[in-house]
Amino acid sequence: MDSRSQPLVSIVTPVYNDSAHLAECIESVLAQGYQNWDYTIVDNCSTDNSIEVARGYGERDSRIRVQKNHQFLRAVNNHNRALRQISPESKYCKIVFADDWIFPHCLEEMVSVAEQHPSVGIVGAYGLQGNEVMWTGLPYPCRLVSGRSVCRQLFLDRTYVFGTSTSVLFRSDLVRATDPFYNEANLHADMEACIVLLKDYDFGFVHQVLTYKRLRPGSLGTTITEEMNTLIAGHLHNLVTHGRDFLTDEEFRGCLRRDVGEYYNFLAVSMMRGQRERRFWDYHRRKLREAGVGLSFLRLAGAVLARLCRALLNPWETMHKLRPSIDPRPSSKGSDRMKARKASDGETGESKESARRMTSVAPNEAIPGIAEK
């Protein structure tokens, strides 16, 4: 695409104490073959030298602008603040998180799909997570999928292709039209934002690996969020809030039975593992109540009994579930459906975006101890 005819892409990077990786992130933007972009880095009161790293690049390239928050913001609030900085002239916008990076043809390929298909509101692609290719599931070589179809797949069989916020490109007018863009009361606001947009727009997809998501196992946010399994609550929230816009009544009821059943199975496993923390049970009691289901101790007792019966039939599996250090199971290769099944059994495959970045929420949603970025 001729740079003189390239539509403007606004790129934003919210950063908090990521000086170790920020330079690599910025360099990946500078290495883009697509050159008509502006870039805003929003520092969320970092205590390391992230702001100095960002300003160093800003001094060398006029397209890079650096802002520093006057006060620390929760993660999702800061992401919304970063998106408010996109240029009013931009046609597309892209988040690139400070410890992620994008491949040299990322902008070019994503913008090409969006330009070819004006009905597209979001463009995604395969991504590399560590050594694993993620967010597969759409048929090759189709580059245009109806928003309804993608969300039906998400609800009916858990085919998740949105990736993280670094993985997608948005039309800027859609971002500007909604303020705040991300639901600040939702731990998994990235997933919900895609669902909301795809009610009215189509989904574009590039069958290439265009983004890289850094794995940071053992981080405080990831560890605590996995222990709480906020992902299973997020799936239920999205289904109850948005599922009827994509599913028939019969399909919705079937998905609700499945999701609630998996939720209770997860709680039963947690109870058998000796989960006693009040914040854990308070969180899940609240999420079930918000979903209109409520926590039934009678149903929970039934789920525990069902797990005990299963244990008698398959004692080795139960020993593994209750003591994961015994014969650890290898991670699934990019299968979000497998991760969803693991979540219901107490084994989460939480994405970094949801586990670390989206963990900070509105005050009424706060979970003590989760790192806020």
C-alpha positions in Angstrom: 0.0 0.0 0.0 1.4 3.4 -1.0 2.2 5.4 2.2 0.6 8.5 0.7 -2.7 6.7 0.5 -2.4 4.8 3.8 -5.1 5.7 6.3 -3.8 6.9 9.7 -3.5 4.3 12.4 -3.3 5.5 16.0 -1.3 3.2 18.2 -1.4 3.3 22.0 0.7 1.6 24.7 -0.4 1.9 28.3 2.6 1.1 30.5 3.3 0.5 34.2 6.7 -0.6 35.4 7.6 -2.4 32.1 10.9 -0.7 31.4 12.5 -4.1 30.8 10.4 -4.8 27.7 9.2 -1.3 26.6 12.0 -0.7 24.2 11.4 -3.9 22.4 7.7 -3.0 22.1 8.5 0.5 20.7 11.0 -0.9 18.3 8.4 -3.3 16.9 6.2 -0.3 16.0 9.1 1.5 14.4 9.9 -1.6 12.3 6.5 -1.6 10.7 6.4 -1.6 6.9 3.2 0.5 7.2 4.4 4.0 8.1 1.3 6.2 8.4 0.8 6.0 12.2 1.0 8.0 15.3 1.9 6.5 18.7 1.0 7.5 22.2 2.6 5.9 25.2 0.7 6.5 28.5 2.7 6.0 31.6 0.6 5.0 34.6 2.8 6.5 37.4 5.6 4.0 36.9 8.2 3.7 39.6 10.9 2.3 37.3 12.4 4.2 34.3 9.6 3.4 31.9 8.9 7.1 31.3 12.5 7.8 30.5 12.6 5.0 28.0 9.5 6.3 26.3 10.7 9.9 26.3 14.0 8.8 24.7 12.1 7.4 21.7 9.8 10.4 21.6 12.7 12.7 21.3 14.0 10.8 18.2 10.6 10.4 16.4 8.0 13.1 16.2 5.2 10.5 15.7 5.7 9.2 19.3 4.0 11.2 22.0 4.5 10.4 25.7 1.9 11.2 28.5 2.2 10.6 32.2 -0.9 10.2 34.4 -1.2 12.6 37.3 -2.5 9.8 39.5 -2.4 6.0 39.3 -5.3 4.4 37.6 -6.6 0.8 37.7 -5.6 -1.2 34.6 -8.8 -1.0 32.6 -9.3 2.6 33.5 -5.8 3.3 32.2 -6.5 1.4 29.0 -9.5 3.6 28.4 -7.5 6.7 29.1 -4.9 5.5 26.5 -7.7 5.0 23.9 -8.9 8.5 24.5 -5.6 9.8 23.1 -6.1 8.4 19.6 -6.0 11.0 16.9 -9.3 12.4 15.7 -8.0 11.9 12.1 -7.2 8.2 12.6 -9.2 5.6 10.8 -7.9 2.7 12.8 -6.4 2.2 16.2 -4.2 -0.5 17.8 -3.2 -1.3 21.3 0.2 -2.8 21.8 1.0 -3.6 25.4 4.4 -2.7 26.8 5.6 -6.2 27.2 4.2 -7.5 23.9 5.3 -6.6 20.4 4.0 -6.8 16.8 5.6 -8.3 13.7 6.7 -6.0 10.9 3.7 -6.7 8.6 1.1 -6.4 11.4 -0.4 -3.0 10.6 -0.1 -3.5 6.8 -2.0 -6.9 6.8 -4.7 -5.8 9.3 -5.4 -2.5 7.6 -5.6 -4.3 4.2 -8.4 -6.6 5.5 -10.3 -3.6 7.0 -10.0 -1.6 3.8 -11.2 -4.5 1.6 -14.2 -5.1 3.9 -15.9 -1.9 5.2 -18.3 -3.9 7.3 -15.4 -5.1 9.5 -15.2 -3.5 12.9 -12.4 -5.6 14.3 -9.5 -7.4 12.6 -7.7 -10.2 14.4 -4.9 -12.6 13.5 -3.0 -15.6 14.9 -0.6 -14.7 17.7 2.4 -16.2 19.2 2.2 -16.8 23.0 5.6 -18.0 24.0 6.2 -20.8 21.5 2.5 -21.5 21.0 0.4 -20.3 18.0 -2.9 -19.1 19.4 -6.4 -18.0 18.4 -7.0 -20.6 15.7 -10.4 -21.9 14.8 -11.5 -19.9 11.8 -11.5 -21.6 8.4 -8.6 -20.8 6.0 -8.4 -18.7 3.8 -11.6 -16.8 4.8 -10.7 -13.2 5.8 -14.3 -12.0 6.5 -16.6 -13.6 9.1 -19.9 -12.3 10.2 -19.9 -10.9 13.8 -22.9 -13.0 14.6 -21.1 -16.2 13.4 -18.0 -15.5 15.4 -19.9 -14.8 18.6 -22.2 -17.9 18.1 -19.0 -20.0 17.9 -17.7 -18.4 21.1 -20.9 -19.1 23.0 -21.8 -22.5 21.5 -18.4 -24.2 21.4 -16.0 -21.8 23.1 -14.0 -21.0 19.9 -12.1 -17.9 21.0 -10.3 -16.0 18.2 -10.1 -12.4 19.6 -6.9 -13.0 21.4 -5.7 -10.1 23.6 -6.1 -6.3 23.0 -2.6 -6.4 21.4 -4.0 -9.0 18.9 -6.7 -6.9 17.3 -7.2 -3.7 15.3 -10.3 -1.5 15.8 -12.0 1.0 13.6 -11.3 4.3 15.4 -14.8 5.7 15.0 -16.2 2.7 17.0 -13.7 3.4 19.8 -14.5 7.1 19.8 -18.2 6.4 19.8 -18.1 4.6 23.2 -16.6 6.2 26.3 -15.5 4.3 28.2 -14.6 1.8 25.5 -13.9 -1.0 28.0 -16.3 -1.9 30.7 -14.4 -0.9 33.8 -16.5 -3.2 36.0 -15.5 -6.4 34.0 -12.3 -8.3 34.7 -12.4 -9.6 31.1 -13.4 -6.3 29.4 -11.3 -7.1 26.3 -13.5 -10.1 25.4 -16.8 -8.2 26.2 -15.8 -5.2 24.0 -15.3 -7.5 21.0 -18.7 -9.2 21.6 -20.4 -5.8 21.8 -18.9 -4.5 18.6 -19.7 -7.7 16.7 -23.4 -7.2 17.3 -23.3 -4.7 14.5 -20.1 -5.3 12.6 -18.2 -8.2 11.0 -14.8 -9.7 12.0 -11.8 -9.6 9.8 -9.0 -12.1 10.2 -5.5 -12.5 8.9 -4.2 -16.1 8.7 -0.7 -15.1 9.8 1.1 -14.7 13.1 1.2 -11.0 13.5 1.6 -10.4 17.3 3.6 -11.7 20.2 2.3 -12.1 23.7 4.9 -12.5 26.4 4.3 -15.2 29.0 5.0 -14.2 32.5 4.2 -17.2 34.7 4.3 -16.8 38.4 3.4 -13.0 38.4 1.2 -12.0 41.2 -1.8 -11.0 39.0 -1.7 -14.2 37.0 -1.3 -16.5 40.0 -4.2 -14.9 42.0 -6.5 -14.6 39.0 -6.0 -18.2 38.1 -6.6 -19.2 41.7 -9.9 -17.2 41.7 -10.7 -18.5 38.1 -12.3 -15.2 37.1 -12.5 -16.5 33.5 -15.4 -18.9 34.3 -17.3 -15.9 35.8 -16.4 -13.8 32.8 -17.9 -16.4 30.4 -21.1 -16.6 32.4 -21.3 -12.8 32.5 -20.9 -12.5 28.7 -23.5 -15.2 28.1 -26.1 -13.8 30.4 -25.5 -10.2 29.2 -25.1 -10.7 25.5 -25.9 -14.3 24.6 -29.5 -13.7 23.6 -28.3 -11.3 20.9 -26.7 -14.2 19.1 -28.5 -17.4 20.2 -32.0 -18.8 19.9 -33.9 -19.3 23.2 -33.2 -23.0 23.1 -29.5 -22.5 22.4 -29.2 -19.9 25.2 -30.9 -22.2 27.7 -28.5 -25.0 26.7 -25.4 -22.8 27.0 -26.6 -21.5 30.4 -27.2 -25.0 31.7 -23.7 -26.0 30.5 -21.9 -22.9 31.9 -23.7 -23.0 35.3 -23.0 -26.8 35.5 -19.3 -26.2 34.8 -19.3 -23.4 37.3 -20.6 -25.6 40.1 -18.2 -28.4 39.0 -15.3 -25.9 39.5 -16.6 -24.8 42.9 -17.0 -28.5 43.9 -13.4 -29.2 43.0 -12.3 -26.0 44.8 -14.1 -27.2 47.9 -12.6 -30.6 47.7 -9.1 -29.0 47.4 -9.8 -27.3 50.7 -10.5 -23.8 49.4 -11.5 -21.8 52.5 -10.7 -18.2 51.6 -13.6 -15.9 52.2 -12.7 -13.6 49.3 -12.9 -16.6 46.9 -16.4 -17.6 48.0 -17.5 -13.9 48.3 -16.4 -13.3 44.7 -18.1 -16.3 43.2 -21.2 -15.8 45.2 -21.4 -12.3 43.9 -20.8 -13.3 40.3 -23.4 -16.0 40.4 -25.9 -13.5 41.9 -25.1 -10.9 39.2 -25.7 -13.6 36.6 -29.2 -14.2 38.1 -28.3 -17.7 39.2 -27.3 -17.3 42.8 -25.2 -19.7 44.8 -27.2 -22.8 45.9 -25.5 -24.7 48.6 -27.8 -27.7 47.9 -26.6 -27.7 44.2 -23.0 -27.3 45.4 -23.4 -30.3 47.7 -24.8 -32.2 44.7 -21.8 -31.2 42.6 -19.4 -32.4 45.3 -21.3 -35.7 45.5 -21.0 -36.1 41.7 -17.2 -35.4 41.9 -16.9 -38.0 44.7 -18.7 -40.6 42.6 -16.4 -39.7 39.7 -13.4 -40.1 42.0 -14.4 -43.7 42.8 -14.5 -44.5 39.1 -11.3 -42.7 38.3 -9.1 -42.2 41.4 -5.9 -41.2 39.5 -7.7 -38.4 37.7 -9.0 -37.1 41.1 -5.6 -37.3 42.7 -4.3 -35.2 39.8 -7.0 -32.6 40.2 -6.6 -32.3 43.9 -2.8 -32.4 43.9 -1.7 -30.9 40.5 2.0 -31.4 41.4 1.5 -35.1 40.8 2.0 -36.0 37.2 1.5 -32.5 35.8 -0.4 -32.5 32.6 1.2 -30.8 29.6 -0.5 -27.6 28.5 -2.9 -27.7 25.6 -1.6 -26.3 22.3 -3.7 -23.3 21.6 -7.0 -24.9 22.4 -9.3 -22.4 24.1 -12.0 -25.0 24.3 -9.7 -27.3 26.2 -8.9 -24.4 28.5 -12.6 -23.8 29.1 -13.0 -27.4 30.1 -9.9 -27.2 32.4 -11.4 -24.1 34.0 -14.5 -26.0 35.0 -12.3 -28.7 36.6 -10.3 -26.1 38.5 -7.4 -25.8 36.0 -7.4 -22.4 34.3 -5.8 -21.4 31.1 -6.2 -17.7 31.8 -4.7 -15.4 29.2 -2.2 -12.8 30.3 -4.5 -10.0 29.2 -7.3 -11.2 31.4 -5.0 -12.5 34.2 -2.6 -9.6 34.6 -3.8 -6.5 32.8 -7.6 -6.7 33.1 -7.5 -7.7 36.8 -8.0 -4.1 38.1 -11.6 -3.2 38.1 -14.1 -0.8 39.6 -14.0 -0.4 43.4 -17.0 -2.7 43.9 -15.2 -5.4 41.9 -11.8 -5.2 43.5 -10.1 -8.4 44.6 -7.4 -7.7 47.2 -3.9 -8.8 46.3 -4.2 -8.7 42.5 -1.5 -6.6 40.8 -2.8 -3.5 39.1 -1.1 -2.3 35.9 
